[in-house]
Amino acid sequence: MLRTNQSFFAYVQELYEQQERKENIIIKQYASGQKLFFQNEKATKVIFIKEGITKCFFTEDNDKEYILEFLGKGEILGEIEFIRKIVCLCNIEAMTDVTVYAIAPSYFSELIKSDIKLNNLLIDVFAERIINTSSRASYQQLYTIEHSLGKLLELQSKQEIAFSKEDMASYLGVTIRSLNRALKSLSK
């Protein structure tokens, strides 16, 4: 539910600290509610989450949102768009105050061409995303909304963050009405 990546975090932190002038990788701050990336717009950077929690979501043509993941420390964002040279596939919004390492596209390009460690980390991330997507799809088919909601409420409590009902419903892929029924069922 909350994706983190300690290996990527250690990698980018080391790159940041090795810079002499701190111009290829900079630290940026985002306030809760602020968007880091906008769906269908050009990505201007590749970023790694240093601290905080974001949500990654699609906004459909009918203005409904579907939350794919909650992303935390060490997660990389914007790399697919950079590699494929496409606009952002989804929105990324800060759920808490977020600090990131923002990497200049030219530097990221240089790293992709020369740094085998980065390439291995990227392959690992892509494989993990495929596994997570498949697992989540089967999980949503095999378990009740109440079961998935219980896991989401557990995450909310553990991370000490508040999910709106809209975010919960968007993550579970249900309507607010269905979410309210599930919440009522859980409270019994």
Backbone as ProteinMPNN parsed JSONL, in Angstrom:
{"seq_chain_A": "MLRTNQSFFAYVQELYEQQERKENIIIKQYASGQKLFFQNEKATKVIFIKEGITKCFFTEDNDKEYILEFLGKGEILGEIEFIRKIVCLCNIEAMTDVTVYAIAPSYFSELIKSDIKLNNLLIDVFAERIINTSSRASYQQLYTIEHSLGKLLELQSKQEIAFSKEDMASYLGVTIRSLNRALKSLSK", "coords_chain_A": {"N_chain_A": [[0.813, -1.199, 0.0], [1.85, 1.306, 0.862], [4.485, 2.323, -0.846], [7.965, 2.062, -0.651], [11.518, 2.578, -1.116], [14.392, 1.642, -0.108], [16.928, 1.023, -1.158], [17.126, 2.566, -3.526], [16.905, 5.054, -2.343], [19.277, 5.228, -0.789], [21.122, 5.141, -2.864], [20.602, 7.544, -4.41], [20.963, 9.455, -2.454], [23.675, 9.197, -1.922], [24.7, 9.978, -4.437], [23.861, 12.656, -4.419], [25.31, 13.727, -2.259], [27.912, 13.481, -3.23], [28.173, 15.429, -5.136], [29.822, 18.374, -6.198], [28.98, 21.054, -6.652], [26.273, 20.936, -6.267], [24.292, 21.037, -8.334], [23.263, 19.264, -10.229], [21.576, 17.574, -8.911], [19.035, 18.602, -6.909], [17.494, 19.673, -3.828], [14.069, 19.778, -3.214], [11.027, 21.157, -1.932], [7.657, 20.252, -1.208], [4.402, 21.183, -0.363], [1.77, 19.701, 1.582], [-0.866, 18.524, -0.411], [-0.002, 19.778, -2.694], [0.826, 19.391, -6.154], [3.227, 17.274, -7.657], [3.642, 16.205, -10.138], [1.746, 16.499, -13.145], [-0.901, 14.925, -14.738], [-0.808, 14.142, -18.184], [0.833, 16.265, -18.814], [4.066, 17.618, -19.636], [6.871, 16.129, -18.138], [9.347, 17.658, -16.215], [11.466, 16.914, -14.754], [13.203, 14.287, -13.002], [12.424, 12.635, -10.074], [13.223, 11.7, -6.684], [11.769, 10.532, -3.765], [12.553, 11.967, -0.776], [11.584, 12.375, 1.797], [8.325, 11.995, 3.273], [4.92, 11.476, 2.038], [3.281, 10.569, -0.935], [0.559, 10.504, -3.317], [-0.221, 8.556, -6.125], [-2.087, 8.939, -8.941], [-4.705, 8.428, -11.398], [-6.712, 10.628, -13.293], [-9.762, 10.234, -14.607], [-11.706, 10.592, -17.692], [-14.254, 11.242, -16.834], [-13.785, 12.752, -14.639], [-13.339, 11.284, -12.34], [-11.21, 9.887, -9.878], [-8.566, 7.491, -9.68], [-6.616, 5.892, -7.475], [-3.433, 4.686, -7.76], [-1.139, 4.022, -6.222], [0.399, 4.657, -3.027], [3.173, 6.521, -2.352], [6.41, 6.588, -0.898], [9.43, 7.244, 0.908], [12.355, 7.077, -1.023], [11.19, 6.289, -3.414], [11.053, 6.511, -6.963], [10.134, 8.945, -9.39], [8.738, 9.969, -12.489], [10.54, 8.799, -14.184], [9.729, 6.906, -16.115], [8.333, 8.465, -17.935], [10.426, 10.096, -18.764], [12.253, 8.233, -19.901], [10.656, 7.07, -21.936], [9.97, 9.33, -23.296], [7.488, 10.744, -23.057], [4.367, 12.35, -22.096], [3.279, 12.982, -18.711], [1.968, 10.14, -17.153], [0.24, 10.02, -15.042], [-1.091, 11.775, -12.156], [0.842, 13.099, -9.48], [0.614, 13.708, -6.159], [1.334, 15.476, -3.17], [0.701, 14.09, -0.046], [1.439, 14.517, 2.481], [3.713, 16.92, 3.87], [6.374, 17.043, 1.628], [9.685, 16.169, 0.774], [12.033, 16.171, -1.8], [14.558, 14.739, -3.959], [15.462, 16.316, -6.787], [16.299, 15.598, -10.047], [18.26, 16.775, -12.667], [17.261, 16.513, -16.05], [19.267, 16.137, -18.07], [21.43, 15.187, -16.602], [20.326, 12.835, -15.548], [19.991, 11.415, -17.902], [22.663, 11.073, -18.643], [23.493, 9.439, -16.511], [21.915, 7.14, -16.963], [23.095, 6.176, -19.26], [25.648, 5.535, -18.376], [25.817, 4.399, -15.79], [25.706, 1.439, -14.318], [24.678, 0.569, -11.901], [22.46, 2.249, -11.431], [20.871, 1.437, -13.61], [20.377, -1.248, -12.926], [18.927, -0.866, -10.554], [16.685, 0.428, -11.618], [15.603, -1.61, -13.259], [14.904, -3.42, -11.279], [12.954, -1.899, -9.918], [10.985, -1.625, -11.928], [10.249, -4.317, -12.292], [9.253, -4.87, -9.731], [7.033, -3.161, -9.69], [5.392, -4.334, -11.636], [4.83, -6.779, -10.398], [3.514, -5.82, -8.074], [1.265, -4.527, -9.206], [-0.055, -6.676, -10.44], [-0.542, -8.311, -8.197], [-2.175, -6.625, -6.679], [-4.403, -6.336, -8.355], [-5.411, -8.969, -8.4], [-5.903, -9.287, -5.689], [-7.92, -7.398, -5.226], [-9.96, -8.614, -6.597], [-10.345, -10.987, -5.232], [-10.782, -10.537, -2.509], [-12.933, -9.031, -0.021], [-14.342, -5.696, 0.015], [-14.316, -4.72, 2.592], [-12.179, -6.093, 3.757], [-9.937, -5.104, 2.312], [-10.243, -2.421, 2.945], [-9.78, -2.503, 5.675], [-7.027, -3.026, 5.706], [-6.127, -0.643, 4.552], [-6.95, 1.226, 6.471], [-5.353, 0.389, 8.544], [-2.813, 1.052, 7.53], [-3.133, 3.828, 7.464], [-3.297, 4.41, 10.203], [-0.802, 3.445, 11.12], [1.022, 5.075, 9.707], [0.257, 7.501, 10.582], [-1.345, 9.338, 9.149], [-4.031, 11.078, 7.523], [-6.533, 9.842, 5.533], [-8.773, 11.031, 3.151], [-12.274, 10.348, 2.669], [-12.786, 10.284, -0.026], [-10.243, 9.713, -1.112], [-9.844, 7.17, -0.013], [-11.932, 5.713, -1.215], [-11.2, 6.059, -3.891], [-8.759, 4.704, -3.967], [-9.566, 2.112, -3.373], [-11.186, 1.653, -5.494], [-13.955, 2.029, -5.532], [-17.292, 3.37, -5.01], [-18.187, 6.263, -3.018], [-20.451, 5.698, -1.575], [-20.404, 2.862, -1.454], [-18.062, 2.63, 0.025], [-18.87, 3.843, 2.443], [-20.758, 1.965, 3.295], [-19.053, -0.202, 3.734], [-17.41, 0.837, 5.766], [-19.312, 1.104, 7.777], [-19.977, -1.56, 8.142], [-17.537, -2.549, 9.106], [-17.4, -1.272, 11.545], [-19.154, -2.583, 13.141]], "CA_chain_A": [[0.0, 0.0, 0.0], [2.789, 2.429, 0.834], [5.712, 1.831, -1.468], [9.217, 2.752, -0.346], [12.644, 1.895, -1.749], [15.585, 2.025, 0.644], [18.106, 0.916, -2.035], [17.164, 3.755, -4.379], [17.154, 6.199, -1.477], [20.71, 5.243, -0.472], [21.834, 5.454, -4.117], [20.478, 8.96, -4.78], [21.557, 10.25, -1.372], [25.124, 9.168, -2.164], [24.945, 10.846, -5.601], [23.658, 14.044, -3.996], [26.417, 14.13, -1.394], [29.157, 13.5, -4.006], [28.22, 16.601, -6.007], [30.602, 19.497, -5.68], [28.232, 22.32, -6.67], [24.847, 20.644, -5.996], [23.426, 21.574, -9.388], [22.624, 18.179, -10.987], [20.517, 17.07, -8.036], [18.699, 19.617, -5.908], [16.424, 19.312, -2.896], [12.881, 20.621, -3.35], [9.964, 20.924, -0.95], [6.271, 20.355, -1.654], [3.456, 21.19, 0.753], [0.654, 18.766, 1.48], [-1.867, 18.958, -1.378], [0.646, 20.305, -3.901], [1.146, 18.359, -7.137], [4.605, 17.166, -8.119], [3.478, 15.954, -11.571], [0.382, 16.64, -13.635], [-1.251, 13.991, -15.8], [-0.835, 14.654, -19.56], [1.761, 17.383, -19.004], [5.466, 17.212, -19.779], [7.669, 16.052, -16.914], [10.559, 18.463, -16.382], [12.492, 16.404, -13.849], [13.042, 12.967, -12.405], [12.586, 12.886, -8.65], [13.221, 10.65, -5.676], [11.195, 11.041, -2.522], [13.485, 11.956, 0.361], [10.704, 12.136, 2.941], [6.93, 12.334, 3.035], [4.071, 10.507, 1.341], [2.533, 11.089, -2.084], [-0.349, 9.553, -3.955], [-0.101, 8.481, -7.58], [-3.455, 8.644, -9.36], [-5.241, 8.812, -12.7], [-8.002, 11.296, -13.342], [-10.428, 9.737, -15.807], [-12.458, 11.586, -18.462], [-15.436, 11.651, -16.069], [-13.227, 13.442, -13.471], [-13.148, 10.391, -11.196], [-9.807, 9.544, -9.642], [-8.227, 6.136, -9.263], [-5.288, 5.931, -6.873], [-2.64, 3.493, -8.035], [-0.217, 3.73, -5.125], [0.915, 5.679, -2.134], [4.626, 6.408, -2.514], [7.179, 7.218, 0.159], [10.886, 7.396, 0.877], [13.154, 6.318, -1.982], [10.503, 5.99, -4.671], [11.435, 7.349, -8.108], [8.98, 9.446, -10.144], [9.053, 10.668, -13.73], [11.534, 8.081, -14.971], [9.089, 6.277, -17.281], [8.064, 9.551, -18.878], [11.712, 10.513, -19.305], [12.786, 7.17, -20.764], [9.781, 6.904, -23.112], [9.755, 10.666, -23.882], [6.041, 10.926, -23.115], [3.809, 13.201, -21.037], [3.027, 12.263, -17.457], [0.884, 9.169, -17.218], [-0.693, 10.23, -13.946], [-0.805, 12.863, -11.229], [1.489, 12.772, -8.216], [0.266, 14.783, -5.226], [1.83, 15.323, -1.803], [-0.331, 13.868, 0.981], [2.056, 15.157, 3.643], [4.811, 17.724, 3.338], [7.274, 16.119, 0.941], [10.99, 16.65, 0.336], [12.508, 15.293, -2.88], [15.756, 15.015, -4.737], [15.073, 16.539, -8.182], [17.471, 15.366, -10.894], [18.223, 17.424, -13.981], [17.114, 15.499, -17.103], [20.531, 15.861, -18.76], [22.234, 14.365, -15.703], [19.693, 11.519, -15.499], [20.335, 10.787, -19.183], [24.07, 10.692, -18.518], [23.544, 8.304, -15.588], [21.341, 5.954, -17.615], [24.069, 5.682, -20.235], [26.946, 5.155, -17.821], [25.8, 3.857, -14.437], [25.06, 0.122, -14.277], [23.927, 0.473, -10.641], [21.163, 2.879, -11.685], [20.095, 0.576, -14.505], [19.92, -2.409, -12.159], [17.868, -0.396, -9.662], [15.497, 0.676, -12.444], [15.029, -2.909, -13.638], [14.279, -3.945, -10.07], [11.74, -1.11, -9.675], [9.98, -1.982, -12.932], [9.775, -5.67, -11.972], [8.446, -4.75, -8.514], [5.755, -2.535, -10.057], [4.581, -5.34, -12.336], [4.362, -7.709, -9.364], [2.54, -5.122, -7.224], [0.034, -4.302, -9.979], [-0.719, -7.978, -10.582], [-1.022, -8.735, -6.877], [-3.295, -5.775, -6.263], [-5.562, -6.675, -9.189], [-5.988, -10.235, -7.931], [-6.368, -9.03, -4.331], [-9.208, -6.707, -5.303], [-10.951, -9.556, -7.099], [-10.526, -12.127, -4.333], [-11.121, -10.141, -1.155], [-14.031, -8.071, 0.088], [-13.973, -4.291, 0.22], [-14.043, -4.557, 4.016], [-10.833, -6.598, 4.021], [-8.998, -4.121, 1.761], [-10.41, -1.203, 3.733], [-9.089, -2.747, 6.942], [-5.589, -2.841, 5.444], [-5.911, 0.779, 4.315], [-7.078, 1.905, 7.769], [-4.149, 0.013, 9.292], [-1.743, 1.901, 6.999], [-3.412, 5.193, 7.917], [-2.946, 4.475, 11.613], [0.637, 3.22, 11.259], [1.744, 6.222, 9.159], [-0.3, 8.699, 11.219], [-1.855, 10.281, 8.148], [-5.479, 10.994, 7.365], [-7.038, 9.705, 4.166], [-10.157, 11.464, 2.986], [-13.137, 9.273, 2.157], [-12.608, 10.266, -1.48], [-9.006, 8.988, -1.382], [-10.055, 5.751, 0.297], [-12.764, 5.135, -2.274], [-10.402, 6.05, -5.125], [-7.754, 3.643, -3.865], [-10.257, 0.82, -3.402], [-11.91, 1.53, -6.76], [-15.383, 1.926, -5.229], [-17.981, 4.644, -4.803], [-18.261, 6.723, -1.623], [-21.572, 4.955, -0.979], [-19.894, 1.526, -1.117], [-17.099, 2.817, 1.107], [-19.623, 4.088, 3.679], [-21.326, 0.674, 3.722], [-17.951, -1.015, 4.246], [-17.022, 1.426, 7.05], [-20.368, 0.753, 8.734], [-19.826, -2.996, 8.376], [-16.338, -2.742, 9.928], [-17.601, -0.713, 12.887], [-20.052, -3.484, 13.904]], "C_chain_A": [[0.852, 1.257, 0.0], [4.106, 1.878, 0.322], [6.889, 2.711, -1.048], [10.343, 1.967, -1.008], [13.942, 2.378, -1.104], [16.836, 1.991, -0.234], [18.242, 2.144, -2.922], [17.464, 4.999, -3.547], [18.648, 6.326, -1.167], [21.527, 5.643, -1.7], [21.787, 6.953, -4.416], [21.051, 9.866, -3.7], [23.077, 10.32, -1.546], [25.493, 10.052, -3.358], [24.866, 12.318, -5.206], [24.864, 14.542, -3.192], [27.744, 14.227, -2.141], [29.276, 14.728, -4.909], [29.061, 17.707, -5.371], [29.75, 20.756, -5.574], [26.725, 22.138, -6.454], [23.922, 21.233, -7.057], [22.749, 20.492, -10.227], [21.468, 17.557, -10.221], [20.281, 18.141, -6.988], [17.596, 19.086, -4.996], [15.288, 20.312, -3.068], [11.856, 20.209, -2.308], [8.596, 21.083, -1.622], [5.373, 20.293, -0.425], [2.369, 20.153, 0.51], [-0.408, 19.339, 0.535], [-1.277, 19.478, -2.681], [0.992, 19.153, -4.85], [2.604, 18.451, -7.567], [4.635, 16.97, -9.624], [2.005, 16.06, -11.921], [0.159, 15.693, -14.804], [-1.368, 14.729, -17.136], [0.013, 15.901, -19.782], [3.181, 16.847, -19.052], [6.157, 17.209, -18.414], [8.975, 16.811, -17.152], [11.704, 17.985, -15.503], [12.204, 14.945, -13.526], [13.287, 13.182, -10.924], [12.575, 11.6, -7.832], [12.656, 11.254, -4.409], [12.21, 10.856, -1.393], [12.716, 11.693, 1.652], [9.304, 12.618, 2.608], [6.217, 11.254, 2.246], [3.311, 11.213, 0.228], [1.511, 10.048, -2.525], [-0.18, 9.689, -5.463], [-1.473, 8.08, -8.096], [-3.751, 9.129, -10.774], [-6.5, 9.622, -12.474], [-8.626, 10.902, -14.673], [-11.216, 10.86, -16.49], [-13.693, 12.084, -17.718], [-15.057, 12.343, -14.753], [-13.128, 12.585, -12.214], [-11.676, 10.037, -11.108], [-9.686, 8.078, -9.279], [-6.792, 6.169, -8.757], [-4.594, 4.601, -7.116], [-1.831, 3.068, -6.819], [-0.045, 4.938, -4.23], [2.422, 5.465, -2.124], [5.353, 7.194, -1.433], [8.668, 7.205, -0.129], [11.559, 6.458, -0.134], [12.475, 6.005, -3.302], [10.901, 7.002, -5.744], [10.179, 7.706, -8.891], [9.458, 10.153, -11.407], [10.025, 9.935, -14.631], [10.931, 7.425, -16.218], [8.845, 7.324, -18.358], [9.357, 10.021, -19.54], [12.244, 9.482, -20.305], [11.978, 7.04, -22.052], [9.541, 8.211, -23.867], [8.259, 10.919, -24.135], [5.606, 11.889, -22.003], [3.527, 12.335, -19.808], [1.797, 11.368, -17.577], [-0.173, 9.422, -16.156], [-0.279, 11.454, -13.131], [-0.055, 12.299, -10.034], [1.241, 13.963, -7.306], [0.811, 14.471, -3.834], [0.653, 15.141, -0.848], [0.126, 14.445, 2.32], [3.051, 16.156, 3.054], [5.85, 16.747, 2.802], [8.568, 16.849, 0.568], [11.505, 15.654, -0.684], [13.903, 15.699, -3.333], [15.277, 15.15, -6.175], [16.332, 16.466, -9.043], [17.274, 16.031, -12.246], [18.137, 16.341, -15.061], [18.427, 15.158, -17.818], [21.437, 14.966, -17.903], [21.663, 12.948, -15.609], [20.011, 10.737, -16.774], [21.771, 10.263, -19.16], [24.217, 9.453, -17.624], [23.011, 7.027, -16.231], [22.346, 5.337, -18.586], [25.319, 5.104, -19.597], [26.923, 4.411, -16.492], [24.999, 2.559, -14.369], [24.234, -0.048, -12.996], [22.538, 1.087, -10.801], [20.3, 1.975, -12.553], [19.568, -0.667, -13.789], [18.809, -2.027, -11.185], [16.568, -0.133, -10.425], [14.822, -0.633, -12.848], [14.295, -3.513, -12.441], [12.961, -3.218, -9.771], [10.643, -1.495, -10.662], [9.398, -3.364, -12.658], [8.862, -5.632, -10.745], [7.074, -4.147, -8.827], [4.84, -3.514, -10.773], [3.997, -6.325, -11.316], [3.283, -7.061, -8.511], [1.215, -4.91, -7.942], [-0.747, -5.598, -10.114], [-1.313, -8.44, -9.261], [-2.236, -7.924, -6.451], [-4.557, -6.095, -7.052], [-6.214, -7.967, -8.694], [-6.571, -10.059, -6.534], [-7.749, -8.385, -4.348], [-10.314, -7.625, -5.813], [-11.304, -10.619, -6.056], [-10.989, -11.763, -2.925], [-12.243, -9.106, -1.158], [-13.479, -6.652, 0.25], [-13.584, -4.083, 1.68], [-12.614, -5.003, 4.358], [-9.78, -5.588, 3.541], [-9.055, -2.819, 2.547], [-9.698, -1.336, 5.078], [-7.589, -2.535, 6.8], [-5.263, -1.362, 5.258], [-5.996, 1.572, 5.621], [-5.88, 1.605, 8.664], [-2.957, 0.869, 8.847], [-1.902, 3.329, 7.508], [-2.99, 5.363, 9.377], [-1.436, 4.375, 11.809], [1.437, 4.436, 10.799], [1.294, 7.547, 9.765], [-0.654, 9.78, 10.203], [-3.358, 10.08, 8.033], [-5.82, 10.89, 5.886], [-8.462, 10.24, 4.147], [-10.977, 10.271, 2.507], [-12.979, 9.15, 0.642], [-11.347, 9.488, -1.858], [-9.165, 7.495, -1.1], [-10.854, 5.07, -0.799], [-11.986, 5.037, -3.582], [-9.363, 4.944, -5.112], [-8.407, 2.268, -3.984], [-11.018, 0.593, -4.705], [-13.405, 1.351, -6.561], [-15.983, 3.32, -5.095], [-17.932, 5.011, -3.316], [-19.36, 5.943, -0.895], [-21.12, 3.547, -0.563], [-18.889, 1.596, 0.031], [-17.829, 3.016, 2.435], [-20.251, 2.801, 4.208], [-20.232, -0.198, 4.354], [-17.489, -0.488, 5.614], [-18.038, 1.065, 8.131], [-20.254, -0.723, 9.116], [-18.644, -3.278, 9.309], [-16.56, -2.273, 11.368], [-18.501, -1.597, 13.747], [-19.282, -4.503, 14.678]], "O_chain_A": [[0.603, 2.176, -0.78], [4.755, 1.066, 0.981], [6.812, 3.939, -1.087], [10.147, 0.822, -1.415], [14.512, 3.392, -1.506], [17.717, 2.836, -0.078], [19.331, 2.701, -3.061], [18.189, 5.89, -3.99], [19.215, 7.414, -1.273], [22.501, 6.388, -1.592], [22.829, 7.566, -4.652], [21.572, 10.939, -4.007], [23.687, 11.37, -1.343], [26.477, 10.79, -3.305], [25.702, 13.125, -5.612], [25.368, 15.641, -3.423], [28.621, 14.985, -1.727], [30.366, 15.033, -5.395], [29.008, 17.934, -4.162], [29.776, 21.447, -4.556], [25.984, 23.121, -6.462], [22.905, 21.847, -6.737], [21.746, 20.777, -10.882], [20.502, 17.075, -10.813], [21.197, 18.539, -6.269], [16.862, 18.166, -5.357], [15.503, 21.524, -3.07], [11.823, 19.062, -1.863], [8.41, 21.937, -2.488], [5.563, 19.448, 0.45], [2.09, 19.78, -0.629], [-0.801, 20.498, 0.667], [-1.993, 19.602, -3.674], [1.398, 18.077, -4.411], [3.141, 19.532, -7.807], [5.517, 17.483, -10.312], [1.132, 15.754, -11.109], [0.946, 15.669, -15.75], [-1.955, 15.808, -17.207], [-0.081, 16.529, -20.836], [3.459, 15.752, -18.564], [6.04, 18.16, -17.641], [9.628, 16.622, -18.178], [12.783, 18.577, -15.502], [11.102, 14.445, -13.751], [14.255, 13.844, -10.549], [12.01, 10.579, -8.225], [13.024, 12.363, -4.023], [12.655, 9.746, -1.102], [13.137, 10.896, 2.49], [9.111, 13.514, 1.786], [6.814, 10.257, 1.839], [2.77, 12.303, 0.416], [1.589, 8.876, -2.156], [-0.018, 10.787, -5.996], [-1.982, 7.015, -7.746], [-3.153, 10.081, -11.275], [-7.273, 9.331, -11.56], [-8.083, 11.2, -15.737], [-11.371, 11.946, -15.931], [-14.138, 13.211, -17.937], [-15.894, 12.503, -13.865], [-12.859, 13.108, -11.133], [-10.987, 9.904, -12.119], [-10.575, 7.496, -8.657], [-5.864, 6.441, -9.519], [-5.088, 3.539, -6.736], [-1.837, 1.899, -6.434], [-0.305, 6.076, -4.62], [2.891, 4.348, -1.909], [4.97, 8.314, -1.095], [9.093, 7.159, -1.283], [11.37, 5.242, -0.112], [13.121, 5.504, -4.222], [11.064, 8.191, -5.467], [9.274, 6.886, -9.041], [10.468, 10.856, -11.388], [10.311, 10.399, -15.734], [11.572, 7.399, -17.269], [9.114, 7.098, -19.537], [9.378, 10.31, -20.736], [12.635, 9.83, -21.419], [12.55, 6.916, -23.135], [8.97, 8.199, -24.957], [7.834, 11.251, -25.242], [6.376, 12.197, -21.094], [3.54, 11.106, -19.88], [0.738, 11.79, -18.04], [-1.341, 9.082, -16.34], [0.749, 12.078, -13.392], [-0.288, 11.162, -9.624], [1.609, 15.091, -7.634], [0.752, 13.328, -3.381], [-0.281, 15.944, -0.844], [-0.686, 14.808, 3.171], [3.203, 16.216, 1.834], [6.165, 15.746, 3.445], [8.544, 17.991, 0.109], [11.43, 14.443, -0.474], [14.355, 16.825, -3.124], [14.737, 14.194, -6.732], [17.306, 17.179, -8.8], [16.236, 15.862, -12.887], [18.866, 15.351, -14.995], [18.665, 13.992, -18.136], [22.127, 14.092, -18.427], [22.415, 11.973, -15.591], [20.27, 9.535, -16.721], [22.047, 9.149, -19.604], [24.971, 8.534, -17.944], [23.591, 5.954, -16.062], [22.428, 4.115, -18.711], [25.988, 4.268, -20.203], [27.942, 3.839, -16.105], [23.769, 2.577, -14.365], [23.209, -0.729, -13.004], [21.549, 0.507, -10.355], [19.122, 1.771, -12.258], [18.436, -1.087, -14.025], [17.853, -2.783, -11.01], [15.482, -0.437, -9.932], [13.598, -0.745, -12.783], [13.197, -4.051, -12.583], [11.969, -3.852, -9.412], [9.491, -1.672, -10.267], [8.189, -3.564, -12.777], [7.82, -6.288, -10.723], [6.065, -4.587, -8.276], [3.632, -3.517, -10.536], [2.813, -6.659, -11.373], [2.249, -7.676, -8.248], [0.153, -5.094, -7.347], [-1.963, -5.617, -9.923], [-2.452, -8.905, -9.212], [-3.206, -8.47, -5.925], [-5.653, -6.124, -6.493], [-7.437, -8.043, -8.585], [-7.622, -10.622, -6.227], [-8.636, -8.77, -3.587], [-11.484, -7.424, -5.487], [-12.439, -11.092, -6.01], [-11.538, -12.611, -2.222], [-12.472, -8.407, -2.145], [-12.309, -6.451, 0.578], [-12.635, -3.356, 1.975], [-11.931, -4.36, 5.156], [-8.848, -5.259, 4.275], [-8.025, -2.187, 2.785], [-9.085, -0.382, 5.558], [-6.955, -1.936, 7.668], [-4.241, -0.882, 5.75], [-5.201, 2.484, 5.848], [-5.445, 2.454, 9.442], [-2.187, 1.351, 9.677], [-0.933, 3.961, 7.93], [-2.383, 6.375, 9.73], [-0.858, 5.141, 12.581], [2.428, 4.795, 11.435], [1.884, 8.592, 9.491], [-0.32, 10.954, 10.363], [-3.885, 9.032, 8.404], [-5.44, 11.747, 5.088], [-9.26, 9.93, 5.032], [-10.424, 9.297, 1.996], [-13.031, 8.049, 0.093], [-11.362, 8.698, -2.802], [-8.677, 6.659, -1.86], [-10.499, 3.984, -1.258], [-12.1, 4.044, -4.3], [-9.113, 4.313, -6.14], [-7.86, 1.368, -4.621], [-11.447, -0.525, -4.99], [-14.057, 0.623, -7.309], [-15.264, 4.319, -5.071], [-17.665, 4.16, -2.467], [-19.201, 5.577, 0.27], [-21.417, 3.097, 0.544], [-18.87, 0.727, 0.902], [-17.448, 2.423, 3.444], [-20.278, 2.568, 5.416], [-20.457, -0.848, 5.376], [-17.209, -1.276, 6.517], [-17.666, 0.756, 9.263], [-20.419, -1.083, 10.282], [-18.731, -4.133, 10.19], [-15.97, -2.821, 12.3], [-18.601, -1.384, 14.955], [-19.874, -5.332, 15.368]]}, "name": "protein", "num_of_chains": 1, "seq": "MLRTNQSFFAYVQELYEQQERKENIIIKQYASGQKLFFQNEKATKVIFIKEGITKCFFTEDNDKEYILEFLGKGEILGEIEFIRKIVCLCNIEAMTDVTVYAIAPSYFSELIKSDIKLNNLLIDVFAERIINTSSRASYQQLYTIEHSLGKLLELQSKQEIAFSKEDMASYLGVTIRSLNRALKSLSK"}
